[in-house]
Amino acid sequence: MQALYAVEPWGANRDNAHAAMLAMIYASAHTPKGKRRPRMSDYMLTTKTTVDGGKKLTDLRNYLKSTVKKNV
């Protein structure tokens, strides 16, 4: 499977690279002379990584607690 993927990639990563390449080409054609040409990495979608997963979990718990109404 890895050999096939190396020759003909598929999936979200390939789609991301393809969209970034098209955006880079379009932006490059409309970039004035003397300005920095865009790179593919400028248009690649990335995910934000959290440094502290525990803080994210605590924030989620607090949010859920604040939205739940108590039965009285």
PQR file of N, CA, C, O and H, with PARSE charges and radii, in Angstrom:
ATOM      1  N   MET A   1       0.810  -1.195   0.000 -0.4000 1.5000
ATOM      2  CA  MET A   1       0.000   0.000   0.000 -0.0000 2.0000
ATOM      3  C   MET A   1       0.857   1.264   0.000  0.5500 1.7000
ATOM      4  O   MET A   1       0.544   2.233  -0.691 -0.5500 1.4000
ATOM      5  N   GLN A   2       1.953   1.249   0.787 -0.4000 1.5000
ATOM      6  CA  GLN A   2       2.801   2.432   0.867 -0.0000 2.0000
ATOM      7  C   GLN A   2       3.457   2.735  -0.477  0.5500 1.7000
ATOM      8  O   GLN A   2       3.617   3.899  -0.844 -0.5500 1.4000
ATOM      9  H   GLN A   2       2.207   0.462   1.349  0.4000 1.0000
ATOM     10  N   ALA A   3       3.834   1.694  -1.206 -0.4000 1.5000
ATOM     11  CA  ALA A   3       4.450   1.899  -2.513 -0.0000 2.0000
ATOM     12  C   ALA A   3       3.444   2.526  -3.485  0.5500 1.7000
ATOM     13  O   ALA A   3       3.799   3.414  -4.258 -0.5500 1.4000
ATOM     14  H   ALA A   3       3.704   0.748  -0.908  0.4000 1.0000
ATOM     15  N   LEU A   4       2.212   2.071  -3.445 -0.4000 1.5000
ATOM     16  CA  LEU A   4       1.170   2.627  -4.299 -0.0000 2.0000
ATOM     17  C   LEU A   4       0.911   4.089  -3.938  0.5500 1.7000
ATOM     18  O   LEU A   4       0.780   4.936  -4.823 -0.5500 1.4000
ATOM     19  H   LEU A   4       1.923   1.349  -2.817  0.4000 1.0000
ATOM     20  N   TYR A   5       0.837   4.384  -2.642 -0.4000 1.5000
ATOM     21  CA  TYR A   5       0.597   5.749  -2.188 -0.0000 2.0000
ATOM     22  C   TYR A   5       1.749   6.672  -2.600  0.5500 1.7000
ATOM     23  O   TYR A   5       1.527   7.839  -2.922 -0.5500 1.4000
ATOM     24  H   TYR A   5       0.944   3.696  -1.924  0.4000 1.0000
ATOM     25  N   ALA A   6       2.989   6.139  -2.589 -0.4000 1.5000
ATOM     26  CA  ALA A   6       4.146   6.942  -2.986 -0.0000 2.0000
ATOM     27  C   ALA A   6       4.070   7.333  -4.462  0.5500 1.7000
ATOM     28  O   ALA A   6       4.534   8.406  -4.845 -0.5500 1.4000
ATOM     29  H   ALA A   6       3.169   5.191  -2.328  0.4000 1.0000
ATOM     30  N   VAL A   7       3.489   6.470  -5.282 -0.4000 1.5000
ATOM     31  CA  VAL A   7       3.372   6.739  -6.713 -0.0000 2.0000
ATOM     32  C   VAL A   7       2.144   7.588  -7.010  0.5500 1.7000
ATOM     33  O   VAL A   7       2.227   8.540  -7.786 -0.5500 1.4000
ATOM     34  H   VAL A   7       3.112   5.598  -4.970  0.4000 1.0000
ATOM     35  N   GLU A   8       1.026   7.264  -6.415 -0.4000 1.5000
ATOM     36  CA  GLU A   8      -0.245   7.936  -6.675 -0.0000 2.0000
ATOM     37  C   GLU A   8      -0.964   8.213  -5.354  0.5500 1.7000
ATOM     38  O   GLU A   8      -1.800   7.415  -4.930 -0.5500 1.4000
ATOM     39  H   GLU A   8       0.959   6.491  -5.785  0.4000 1.0000
ATOM     40  N   PRO A   9      -0.647   9.346  -4.692 -0.5600 1.5000
ATOM     41  CA  PRO A   9      -1.270   9.623  -3.386  0.2800 2.0000
ATOM     42  C   PRO A   9      -2.768   9.906  -3.524  0.5500 1.7000
ATOM     43  O   PRO A   9      -3.243  10.318  -4.583 -0.5500 1.4000
ATOM     44  N   TRP A  10      -3.489   9.679  -2.442 -0.4000 1.5000
ATOM     45  CA  TRP A  10      -4.931   9.915  -2.413 -0.0000 2.0000
ATOM     46  C   TRP A  10      -5.302  10.443  -1.038  0.5500 1.7000
ATOM     47  O   TRP A  10      -4.483  10.433  -0.119 -0.5500 1.4000
ATOM     48  H   TRP A  10      -3.103   9.345  -1.583  0.4000 1.0000
ATOM     49  N   GLY A  11      -6.522  10.897  -0.903 -0.4000 1.5000
ATOM     50  CA  GLY A  11      -7.031  11.304   0.393 -0.0000 2.0000
ATOM     51  C   GLY A  11      -6.888  12.790   0.679  0.5500 1.7000
ATOM     52  O   GLY A  11      -6.581  13.591  -0.204 -0.5500 1.4000
ATOM     53  H   GLY A  11      -7.187  10.905  -1.649  0.4000 1.0000
ATOM     54  N   ALA A  12      -7.121  13.132   1.944 -0.4000 1.5000
ATOM     55  CA  ALA A  12      -7.180  14.525   2.375 -0.0000 2.0000
ATOM     56  C   ALA A  12      -5.850  15.252   2.199  0.5500 1.7000
ATOM     57  O   ALA A  12      -5.837  16.422   1.817 -0.5500 1.4000
ATOM     58  H   ALA A  12      -7.370  12.482   2.661  0.4000 1.0000
ATOM     59  N   ASN A  13      -4.734  14.580   2.469 -0.4000 1.5000
ATOM     60  CA  ASN A  13      -3.433  15.237   2.321 -0.0000 2.0000
ATOM     61  C   ASN A  13      -3.164  15.622   0.872  0.5500 1.7000
ATOM     62  O   ASN A  13      -2.636  16.700   0.602 -0.5500 1.4000
ATOM     63  H   ASN A  13      -4.745  13.629   2.779  0.4000 1.0000
ATOM     64  N   ARG A  14      -3.516  14.764  -0.040 -0.4000 1.5000
ATOM     65  CA  ARG A  14      -3.324  15.059  -1.460 -0.0000 2.0000
ATOM     66  C   ARG A  14      -4.241  16.194  -1.887  0.5500 1.7000
ATOM     67  O   ARG A  14      -3.823  17.091  -2.619 -0.5500 1.4000
ATOM     68  H   ARG A  14      -3.945  13.887   0.180  0.4000 1.0000
ATOM     69  N   ASP A  15      -5.489  16.160  -1.432 -0.4000 1.5000
ATOM     70  CA  ASP A  15      -6.434  17.226  -1.761 -0.0000 2.0000
ATOM     71  C   ASP A  15      -5.955  18.566  -1.218  0.5500 1.7000
ATOM     72  O   ASP A  15      -6.074  19.589  -1.892 -0.5500 1.4000
ATOM     73  H   ASP A  15      -5.829  15.431  -0.837  0.4000 1.0000
ATOM     74  N   ASN A  16      -5.418  18.564  -0.010 -0.4000 1.5000
ATOM     75  CA  ASN A  16      -4.896  19.770   0.612 -0.0000 2.0000
ATOM     76  C   ASN A  16      -3.748  20.342  -0.223  0.5500 1.7000
ATOM     77  O   ASN A  16      -3.707  21.544  -0.484 -0.5500 1.4000
ATOM     78  H   ASN A  16      -5.321  17.733   0.538  0.4000 1.0000
ATOM     79  N   ALA A  17      -2.825  19.484  -0.639 -0.4000 1.5000
ATOM     80  CA  ALA A  17      -1.687  19.928  -1.441 -0.0000 2.0000
ATOM     81  C   ALA A  17      -2.145  20.455  -2.802  0.5500 1.7000
ATOM     82  O   ALA A  17      -1.610  21.446  -3.299 -0.5500 1.4000
ATOM     83  H   ALA A  17      -2.859  18.508  -0.427  0.4000 1.0000
ATOM     84  N   HIS A  18      -3.121  19.799  -3.393 -0.4000 1.5000
ATOM     85  CA  HIS A  18      -3.617  20.224  -4.702 -0.0000 2.0000
ATOM     86  C   HIS A  18      -4.281  21.599  -4.610  0.5500 1.7000
ATOM     87  O   HIS A  18      -4.025  22.465  -5.446 -0.5500 1.4000
ATOM     88  H   HIS A  18      -3.555  18.994  -2.989  0.4000 1.0000
ATOM     89  N   ALA A  19      -5.120  21.802  -3.613 -0.4000 1.5000
ATOM     90  CA  ALA A  19      -5.787  23.094  -3.432 -0.0000 2.0000
ATOM     91  C   ALA A  19      -4.761  24.193  -3.138  0.5500 1.7000
ATOM     92  O   ALA A  19      -4.886  25.309  -3.643 -0.5500 1.4000
ATOM     93  H   ALA A  19      -5.328  21.098  -2.933  0.4000 1.0000
ATOM     94  N   ALA A  20      -3.753  23.882  -2.325 -0.4000 1.5000
ATOM     95  CA  ALA A  20      -2.710  24.865  -2.010 -0.0000 2.0000
ATOM     96  C   ALA A  20      -1.913  25.227  -3.264  0.5500 1.7000
ATOM     97  O   ALA A  20      -1.547  26.388  -3.452 -0.5500 1.4000
ATOM     98  H   ALA A  20      -3.651  22.976  -1.915  0.4000 1.0000
ATOM     99  N   MET A  21      -1.646  24.245  -4.116 -0.4000 1.5000
ATOM    100  CA  MET A  21      -0.904  24.506  -5.343 -0.0000 2.0000
ATOM    101  C   MET A  21      -1.701  25.433  -6.261  0.5500 1.7000
ATOM    102  O   MET A  21      -1.143  26.369  -6.833 -0.5500 1.4000
ATOM    103  H   MET A  21      -1.944  23.303  -3.964  0.4000 1.0000
ATOM    104  N   LEU A  22      -2.994  25.177  -6.404 -0.4000 1.5000
ATOM    105  CA  LEU A  22      -3.827  26.023  -7.257 -0.0000 2.0000
ATOM    106  C   LEU A  22      -3.910  27.450  -6.708  0.5500 1.7000
ATOM    107  O   LEU A  22      -3.826  28.416  -7.466 -0.5500 1.4000
ATOM    108  H   LEU A  22      -3.447  24.416  -5.940  0.4000 1.0000
ATOM    109  N   ALA A  23      -4.075  27.578  -5.393 -0.4000 1.5000
ATOM    110  CA  ALA A  23      -4.139  28.899  -4.773 -0.0000 2.0000
ATOM    111  C   ALA A  23      -2.820  29.648  -4.950  0.5500 1.7000
ATOM    112  O   ALA A  23      -2.820  30.851  -5.207 -0.5500 1.4000
ATOM    113  H   ALA A  23      -4.143  26.793  -4.777  0.4000 1.0000
ATOM    114  N   MET A  24      -1.697  28.944  -4.813 -0.4000 1.5000
ATOM    115  CA  MET A  24      -0.385  29.559  -4.980 -0.0000 2.0000
ATOM    116  C   MET A  24      -0.195  30.063  -6.410  0.5500 1.7000
ATOM    117  O   MET A  24       0.310  31.167  -6.614 -0.5500 1.4000
ATOM    118  H   MET A  24      -1.697  27.966  -4.604  0.4000 1.0000
ATOM    119  N   ILE A  25      -0.592  29.267  -7.395 -0.4000 1.5000
ATOM    120  CA  ILE A  25      -0.441  29.664  -8.793 -0.0000 2.0000
ATOM    121  C   ILE A  25      -1.299  30.890  -9.094  0.5500 1.7000
ATOM    122  O   ILE A  25      -0.835  31.825  -9.746 -0.5500 1.4000
ATOM    123  H   ILE A  25      -1.002  28.369  -7.230  0.4000 1.0000
ATOM    124  N   TYR A  26      -2.535  30.892  -8.629 -0.4000 1.5000
ATOM    125  CA  TYR A  26      -3.433  32.026  -8.851 -0.0000 2.0000
ATOM    126  C   TYR A  26      -2.886  33.281  -8.182  0.5500 1.7000
ATOM    127  O   TYR A  26      -2.838  34.346  -8.798 -0.5500 1.4000
ATOM    128  H   TYR A  26      -2.912  30.133  -8.099  0.4000 1.0000
ATOM    129  N   ALA A  27      -2.472  33.159  -6.918 -0.4000 1.5000
ATOM    130  CA  ALA A  27      -1.946  34.317  -6.194 -0.0000 2.0000
ATOM    131  C   ALA A  27      -0.651  34.814  -6.814  0.5500 1.7000
ATOM    132  O   ALA A  27      -0.407  36.020  -6.863 -0.5500 1.4000
ATOM    133  H   ALA A  27      -2.510  32.295  -6.417  0.4000 1.0000
ATOM    134  N   SER A  28       0.171  33.906  -7.283 -0.4000 1.5000
ATOM    135  CA  SER A  28       1.445  34.284  -7.902 -0.0000 2.0000
ATOM    136  C   SER A  28       1.208  35.100  -9.171  0.5500 1.7000
ATOM    137  O   SER A  28       1.936  36.054  -9.447 -0.5500 1.4000
ATOM    138  H   SER A  28      -0.027  32.926  -7.244  0.4000 1.0000
ATOM    139  N   ALA A  29       0.199  34.726  -9.933 -0.4000 1.5000
ATOM    140  CA  ALA A  29      -0.107  35.449 -11.168 -0.0000 2.0000
ATOM    141  C   ALA A  29      -0.607  36.862 -10.886  0.5500 1.7000
ATOM    142  O   ALA A  29      -0.491  37.742 -11.738 -0.5500 1.4000
ATOM    143  H   ALA A  29      -0.393  33.951  -9.709  0.4000 1.0000
ATOM    144  N   HIS A  30      -1.164  37.086  -9.688 -0.4000 1.5000
ATOM    145  CA  HIS A  30      -1.714  38.393  -9.336 -0.0000 2.0000
ATOM    146  C   HIS A  30      -0.849  39.144  -8.328  0.5500 1.7000
ATOM    147  O   HIS A  30      -1.298  40.126  -7.737 -0.5500 1.4000
ATOM    148  H   HIS A  30      -1.258  36.371  -8.995  0.4000 1.0000
ATOM    149  N   THR A  31       0.369  38.697  -8.132 -0.4000 1.5000
ATOM    150  CA  THR A  31       1.282  39.363  -7.212 -0.0000 2.0000
ATOM    151  C   THR A  31       2.079  40.407  -7.988  0.5500 1.7000
ATOM    152  O   THR A  31       2.667  40.096  -9.024 -0.5500 1.4000
ATOM    153  H   THR A  31       0.734  37.900  -8.612  0.4000 1.0000
ATOM    154  N   PRO A  32       2.103  41.641  -7.494 -0.5600 1.5000
ATOM    155  CA  PRO A  32       2.861  42.681  -8.208  0.2800 2.0000
ATOM    156  C   PRO A  32       4.356  42.370  -8.251  0.5500 1.7000
ATOM    157  O   PRO A  32       4.879  41.650  -7.400 -0.5500 1.4000
ATOM    158  N   LYS A  33       5.029  42.920  -9.249 -0.4000 1.5000
ATOM    159  CA  LYS A  33       6.468  42.728  -9.369 -0.0000 2.0000
ATOM    160  C   LYS A  33       7.154  43.346  -8.153  0.5500 1.7000
ATOM    161  O   LYS A  33       6.755  44.400  -7.658 -0.5500 1.4000
ATOM    162  H   LYS A  33       4.605  43.505  -9.940  0.4000 1.0000
ATOM    163  N   GLY A  34       8.177  42.670  -7.695 -0.4000 1.5000
ATOM    164  CA  GLY A  34       8.926  43.158  -6.547 -0.0000 2.0000
ATOM    165  C   GLY A  34       8.429  42.624  -5.217  0.5500 1.7000
ATOM    166  O   GLY A  34       9.135  42.715  -4.212 -0.5500 1.4000
ATOM    167  H   GLY A  34       8.501  41.814  -8.096  0.4000 1.0000
ATOM    168  N   LYS A  35       7.236  42.075  -5.194 -0.4000 1.5000
ATOM    169  CA  LYS A  35       6.693  41.487  -3.958 -0.0000 2.0000
ATOM    170  C   LYS A  35       7.099  40.025  -3.873  0.5500 1.7000
ATOM    171  O   LYS A  35       7.392  39.387  -4.885 -0.5500 1.4000
ATOM    172  H   LYS A  35       6.663  42.001  -6.010  0.4000 1.0000
ATOM    173  N   ARG A  36       7.113  39.506  -2.657 -0.4000 1.5000
ATOM    174  CA  ARG A  36       7.454  38.096  -2.447 -0.0000 2.0000
ATOM    175  C   ARG A  36       6.390  37.208  -3.077  0.5500 1.7000
ATOM    176  O   ARG A  36       5.193  37.427  -2.889 -0.5500 1.4000
ATOM    177  H   ARG A  36       6.875  40.024  -1.836  0.4000 1.0000
ATOM    178  N   ARG A  37       6.830  36.219  -3.815 -0.4000 1.5000
ATOM    179  CA  ARG A  37       5.911  35.262  -4.423 -0.0000 2.0000
ATOM    180  C   ARG A  37       5.394  34.317  -3.345  0.5500 1.7000
ATOM    181  O   ARG A  37       6.151  33.901  -2.468 -0.5500 1.4000
ATOM    182  H   ARG A  37       7.802  36.041  -3.968  0.4000 1.0000
ATOM    183  N   PRO A  38       4.116  33.980  -3.405 -0.5600 1.5000
ATOM    184  CA  PRO A  38       3.569  33.067  -2.386  0.2800 2.0000
ATOM    185  C   PRO A  38       4.144  31.661  -2.534  0.5500 1.7000
ATOM    186  O   PRO A  38       4.576  31.252  -3.612 -0.5500 1.4000
ATOM    187  N   ARG A  39       4.135  30.944  -1.431 -0.4000 1.5000
ATOM    188  CA  ARG A  39       4.594  29.547  -1.409 -0.0000 2.0000
ATOM    189  C   ARG A  39       3.392  28.656  -1.143  0.5500 1.7000
ATOM    190  O   ARG A  39       2.367  29.104  -0.629 -0.5500 1.4000
ATOM    191  H   ARG A  39       3.784  31.276  -0.555  0.4000 1.0000
ATOM    192  N   MET A  40       3.534  27.395  -1.499 -0.4000 1.5000
ATOM    193  CA  MET A  40       2.446  26.446  -1.228 -0.0000 2.0000
ATOM    194  C   MET A  40       2.139  26.385   0.260  0.5500 1.7000
ATOM    195  O   MET A  40       0.981  26.261   0.658 -0.5500 1.4000
ATOM    196  H   MET A  40       4.367  27.030  -1.916  0.4000 1.0000
ATOM    197  N   SER A  41       3.175  26.474   1.078 -0.4000 1.5000
ATOM    198  CA  SER A  41       2.975  26.373   2.528 -0.0000 2.0000
ATOM    199  C   SER A  41       2.103  27.508   3.066  0.5500 1.7000
ATOM    200  O   SER A  41       1.509  27.371   4.135 -0.5500 1.4000
ATOM    201  H   SER A  41       4.116  26.575   0.755  0.4000 1.0000
ATOM    202  N   ASP A  42       2.019  28.624   2.343 -0.4000 1.5000
ATOM    203  CA  ASP A  42       1.150  29.722   2.766 -0.0000 2.0000
ATOM    204  C   ASP A  42      -0.324  29.322   2.695  0.5500 1.7000
ATOM    205  O   ASP A  42      -1.159  29.913   3.379 -0.5500 1.4000
ATOM    206  H   ASP A  42       2.502  28.735   1.474  0.4000 1.0000
ATOM    207  N   TYR A  43      -0.642  28.339   1.887 -0.4000 1.5000
ATOM    208  CA  TYR A  43      -2.035  27.956   1.654 -0.0000 2.0000
ATOM    209  C   TYR A  43      -2.391  26.559   2.156  0.5500 1.7000
ATOM    210  O   TYR A  43      -3.533  26.125   2.008 -0.5500 1.4000
ATOM    211  H   TYR A  43       0.037  27.859   1.331  0.4000 1.0000
ATOM    212  N   MET A  44      -1.438  25.859   2.744 -0.4000 1.5000
ATOM    213  CA  MET A  44      -1.714  24.516   3.257 -0.0000 2.0000
ATOM    214  C   MET A  44      -2.552  24.616   4.534  0.5500 1.7000
ATOM    215  O   MET A  44      -2.264  25.429   5.413 -0.5500 1.4000
ATOM    216  H   MET A  44      -0.510  26.212   2.864  0.4000 1.0000
ATOM    217  N   LEU A  45      -3.569  23.800   4.623 -0.4000 1.5000
ATOM    218  CA  LEU A  45      -4.366  23.750   5.838 -0.0000 2.0000
ATOM    219  C   LEU A  45      -3.593  22.983   6.907  0.5500 1.7000
ATOM    220  O   LEU A  45      -3.034  21.918   6.647 -0.5500 1.4000
ATOM    221  H   LEU A  45      -3.803  23.140   3.909  0.4000 1.0000
ATOM    222  N   THR A  46      -3.574  23.533   8.084 -0.4000 1.5000
ATOM    223  CA  THR A  46      -2.904  22.876   9.200 -0.0000 2.0000
ATOM    224  C   THR A  46      -3.840  22.854  10.391  0.5500 1.7000
ATOM    225  O   THR A  46      -4.778  23.647  10.474 -0.5500 1.4000
ATOM    226  H   THR A  46      -4.028  24.399   8.295  0.4000 1.0000
ATOM    227  N   THR A  47      -3.582  21.954  11.298 -0.4000 1.5000
ATOM    228  CA  THR A  47      -4.380  21.898  12.513 -0.0000 2.0000
ATOM    229  C   THR A  47      -3.584  22.507  13.650  0.5500 1.7000
ATOM    230  O   THR A  47      -2.363  22.362  13.717 -0.5500 1.4000
ATOM    231  H   THR A  47      -2.819  21.310  11.231  0.4000 1.0000
ATOM    232  N   LYS A  48      -4.280  23.185  14.539 -0.4000 1.5000
ATOM    233  CA  LYS A  48      -3.617  23.759  15.699 -0.0000 2.0000
ATOM    234  C   LYS A  48      -3.386  22.659  16.719  0.5500 1.7000
ATOM    235  O   LYS A  48      -4.278  21.857  16.998 -0.5500 1.4000
ATOM    236  H   LYS A  48      -5.271  23.303  14.485  0.4000 1.0000
ATOM    237  N   THR A  49      -2.203  22.627  17.262 -0.4000 1.5000
ATOM    238  CA  THR A  49      -1.919  21.655  18.307 -0.0000 2.0000
ATOM    239  C   THR A  49      -1.962  22.361  19.646  0.5500 1.7000
ATOM    240  O   THR A  49      -1.462  23.477  19.787 -0.5500 1.4000
ATOM    241  H   THR A  49      -1.479  23.278  17.035  0.4000 1.0000
ATOM    242  N   THR A  50      -2.549  21.722  20.610 -0.4000 1.5000
ATOM    243  CA  THR A  50      -2.622  22.303  21.940 -0.0000 2.0000
ATOM    244  C   THR A  50      -1.448  21.815  22.753  0.5500 1.7000
ATOM    245  O   THR A  50      -1.095  20.636  22.722 -0.5500 1.4000
ATOM    246  H   THR A  50      -2.955  20.815  20.496  0.4000 1.0000
ATOM    247  N   VAL A  51      -0.852  22.730  23.475 -0.4000 1.5000
ATOM    248  CA  VAL A  51       0.288  22.387  24.306 -0.0000 2.0000
ATOM    249  C   VAL A  51      -0.177  21.628  25.534  0.5500 1.7000
ATOM    250  O   VAL A  51       0.467  20.673  25.969 -0.5500 1.4000
ATOM    251  H   VAL A  51      -1.138  23.688  23.499  0.4000 1.0000
ATOM    252  N   ASP A  52      -1.297  22.058  26.087 -0.4000 1.5000
ATOM    253  CA  ASP A  52      -1.791  21.460  27.321 -0.0000 2.0000
ATOM    254  C   ASP A  52      -3.162  20.844  27.086  0.5500 1.7000
ATOM    255  O   ASP A  52      -4.172  21.547  27.107 -0.5500 1.4000
ATOM    256  H   ASP A  52      -1.820  22.834  25.734  0.4000 1.0000
ATOM    257  N   GLY A  53      -3.202  19.531  26.863 -0.4000 1.5000
ATOM    258  CA  GLY A  53      -4.471  18.838  26.646 -0.0000 2.0000
ATOM    259  C   GLY A  53      -5.336  18.841  27.899  0.5500 1.7000
ATOM    260  O   GLY A  53      -6.563  18.821  27.802 -0.5500 1.4000
ATOM    261  H   GLY A  53      -2.382  18.960  26.846  0.4000 1.0000
ATOM    262  N   GLY A  54      -4.710  18.865  29.078 -0.4000 1.5000
ATOM    263  CA  GLY A  54      -5.462  18.897  30.337 -0.0000 2.0000
ATOM    264  C   GLY A  54      -6.249  20.183  30.483  0.5500 1.7000
ATOM    265  O   GLY A  54      -7.379  20.163  30.969 -0.5500 1.4000
ATOM    266  H   GLY A  54      -3.713  18.881  29.157  0.4000 1.0000
ATOM    267  N   LYS A  55      -5.672  21.299  30.072 -0.4000 1.5000
ATOM    268  CA  LYS A  55      -6.373  22.583  30.148 -0.0000 2.0000
ATOM    269  C   LYS A  55      -7.572  22.576  29.214  0.5500 1.7000
ATOM    270  O   LYS A  55      -8.634  23.096  29.557 -0.5500 1.4000
ATOM    271  H   LYS A  55      -4.753  21.316  29.677  0.4000 1.0000
ATOM    272  N   LYS A  56      -7.407  21.997  28.049 -0.4000 1.5000
ATOM    273  CA  LYS A  56      -8.513  21.931  27.100 -0.0000 2.0000
ATOM    274  C   LYS A  56      -9.665  21.103  27.672  0.5500 1.7000
ATOM    275  O   LYS A  56     -10.832  21.464  27.521 -0.5500 1.4000
ATOM    276  H   LYS A  56      -6.544  21.575  27.770  0.4000 1.0000
ATOM    277  N   LEU A  57      -9.329  19.994  28.327 -0.4000 1.5000
ATOM    278  CA  LEU A  57     -10.340  19.156  28.941 -0.0000 2.0000
ATOM    279  C   LEU A  57     -11.039  19.877  30.086  0.5500 1.7000
ATOM    280  O   LEU A  57     -12.258  19.786  30.229 -0.5500 1.4000
ATOM    281  H   LEU A  57      -8.381  19.701  28.450  0.4000 1.0000
ATOM    282  N   THR A  58     -10.277  20.585  30.891 -0.4000 1.5000
ATOM    283  CA  THR A  58     -10.856  21.346  31.997 -0.0000 2.0000
ATOM    284  C   THR A  58     -11.782  22.436  31.479  0.5500 1.7000
ATOM    285  O   THR A  58     -12.865  22.641  32.025 -0.5500 1.4000
ATOM    286  H   THR A  58      -9.287  20.660  30.774  0.4000 1.0000
ATOM    287  N   ASP A  59     -11.363  23.135  30.429 -0.4000 1.5000
ATOM    288  CA  ASP A  59     -12.207  24.167  29.831 -0.0000 2.0000
ATOM    289  C   ASP A  59     -13.512  23.575  29.306  0.5500 1.7000
ATOM    290  O   ASP A  59     -14.575  24.179  29.453 -0.5500 1.4000
ATOM    291  H   ASP A  59     -10.482  22.968  29.985  0.4000 1.0000
ATOM    292  N   LEU A  60     -13.432  22.398  28.695 -0.4000 1.5000
ATOM    293  CA  LEU A  60     -14.629  21.744  28.182 -0.0000 2.0000
ATOM    294  C   LEU A  60     -15.568  21.357  29.312  0.5500 1.7000
ATOM    295  O   LEU A  60     -16.778  21.559  29.209 -0.5500 1.4000
ATOM    296  H   LEU A  60     -12.569  21.908  28.576  0.4000 1.0000
ATOM    297  N   ARG A  61     -15.021  20.801  30.395 -0.4000 1.5000
ATOM    298  CA  ARG A  61     -15.849  20.436  31.552 -0.0000 2.0000
ATOM    299  C   ARG A  61     -16.546  21.657  32.130  0.5500 1.7000
ATOM    300  O   ARG A  61     -17.739  21.610  32.429 -0.5500 1.4000
ATOM    301  H   ARG A  61     -14.038  20.637  30.479  0.4000 1.0000
ATOM    302  N   ASN A  62     -15.806  22.752  32.289 -0.4000 1.5000
ATOM    303  CA  ASN A  62     -16.399  23.973  32.845 -0.0000 2.0000
ATOM    304  C   ASN A  62     -17.492  24.517  31.938  0.5500 1.7000
ATOM    305  O   ASN A  62     -18.527  24.980  32.418 -0.5500 1.4000
ATOM    306  H   ASN A  62     -14.837  22.791  32.046  0.4000 1.0000
ATOM    307  N   TYR A  63     -17.268  24.464  30.643 -0.4000 1.5000
ATOM    308  CA  TYR A  63     -18.287  24.930  29.708 -0.0000 2.0000
ATOM    309  C   TYR A  63     -19.548  24.073  29.821  0.5500 1.7000
ATOM    310  O   TYR A  63     -20.657  24.604  29.876 -0.5500 1.4000
ATOM    311  H   TYR A  63     -16.427  24.088  30.253  0.4000 1.0000
ATOM    312  N   LEU A  64     -19.381  22.756  29.856 -0.4000 1.5000
ATOM    313  CA  LEU A  64     -20.536  21.869  29.958 -0.0000 2.0000
ATOM    314  C   LEU A  64     -21.277  22.066  31.273  0.5500 1.7000
ATOM    315  O   LEU A  64     -22.507  22.050  31.298 -0.5500 1.4000
ATOM    316  H   LEU A  64     -18.480  22.325  29.812  0.4000 1.0000
ATOM    317  N   LYS A  65     -20.543  22.251  32.362 -0.4000 1.5000
ATOM    318  CA  LYS A  65     -21.188  22.504  33.652 -0.0000 2.0000
ATOM    319  C   LYS A  65     -22.006  23.788  33.615  0.5500 1.7000
ATOM    320  O   LYS A  65     -23.082  23.860  34.208 -0.5500 1.4000
ATOM    321  H   LYS A  65     -19.544  22.264  32.341  0.4000 1.0000
ATOM    322  N   SER A  66     -21.504  24.787  32.928 -0.4000 1.5000
ATOM    323  CA  SER A  66     -22.214  26.074  32.891 -0.0000 2.0000
ATOM    324  C   SER A  66     -23.451  26.033  32.004  0.5500 1.7000
ATOM    325  O   SER A  66     -24.337  26.875  32.142 -0.5500 1.4000
ATOM    326  H   SER A  66     -20.630  24.729  32.446  0.4000 1.0000
ATOM    327  N   THR A  67     -23.522  25.067  31.098 -0.4000 1.5000
ATOM    328  CA  THR A  67     -24.680  25.010  30.193 -0.0000 2.0000
ATOM    329  C   THR A  67     -25.782  24.081  30.704  0.5500 1.7000
ATOM    330  O   THR A  67     -26.911  24.139  30.216 -0.5500 1.4000
ATOM    331  H   THR A  67     -22.802  24.382  30.986  0.4000 1.0000
ATOM    332  N   VAL A  68     -25.468  23.222  31.683 -0.4000 1.5000
ATOM    333  CA  VAL A  68     -26.460  22.277  32.184 -0.0000 2.0000
ATOM    334  C   VAL A  68     -27.280  22.952  33.273  0.5500 1.7000
ATOM    335  O   VAL A  68     -26.738  23.552  34.201 -0.5500 1.4000
ATOM    336  H   VAL A  68     -24.552  23.175  32.080  0.4000 1.0000
ATOM    337  N   LYS A  69     -28.606  22.841  33.141 -0.4000 1.5000
ATOM    338  CA  LYS A  69     -29.495  23.392  34.158 -0.0000 2.0000
ATOM    339  C   LYS A  69     -29.788  22.321  35.195  0.5500 1.7000
ATOM    340  O   LYS A  69     -30.034  21.163  34.857 -0.5500 1.4000
ATOM    341  H   LYS A  69     -29.047  22.354  32.387  0.4000 1.0000
ATOM    342  N   LYS A  70     -29.759  22.711  36.442 -0.4000 1.5000
ATOM    343  CA  LYS A  70     -30.033  21.775  37.513 -0.0000 2.0000
ATOM    344  C   LYS A  70     -31.538  21.576  37.648  0.5500 1.7000
ATOM    345  O   LYS A  70     -32.324  22.512  37.499 -0.5500 1.4000
ATOM    346  H   LYS A  70     -29.558  23.651  36.717  0.4000 1.0000
ATOM    347  N   ASN A  71     -31.921  20.324  37.934 -0.4000 1.5000
ATOM    348  CA  ASN A  71     -33.329  20.024  38.229 -0.0000 2.0000
ATOM    349  C   ASN A  71     -33.626  20.425  39.662  0.5500 1.7000
ATOM    350  O   ASN A  71     -32.960  19.969  40.592 -0.5500 1.4000
ATOM    351  H   ASN A  71     -31.283  19.563  38.055  0.4000 1.0000
ATOM    352  N   VAL A  72     -34.597  21.252  39.837 -0.4000 1.5000
ATOM    353  CA  VAL A  72     -34.932  21.704  41.189 -0.0000 2.0000
ATOM    354  C   VAL A  72     -36.272  21.163  41.582  0.5500 1.7000
ATOM    355  O   VAL A  72     -36.743  21.426  42.689 -0.5500 1.4000
ATOM    356  H   VAL A  72     -35.139  21.623  39.082  0.4000 1.0000
TER
END
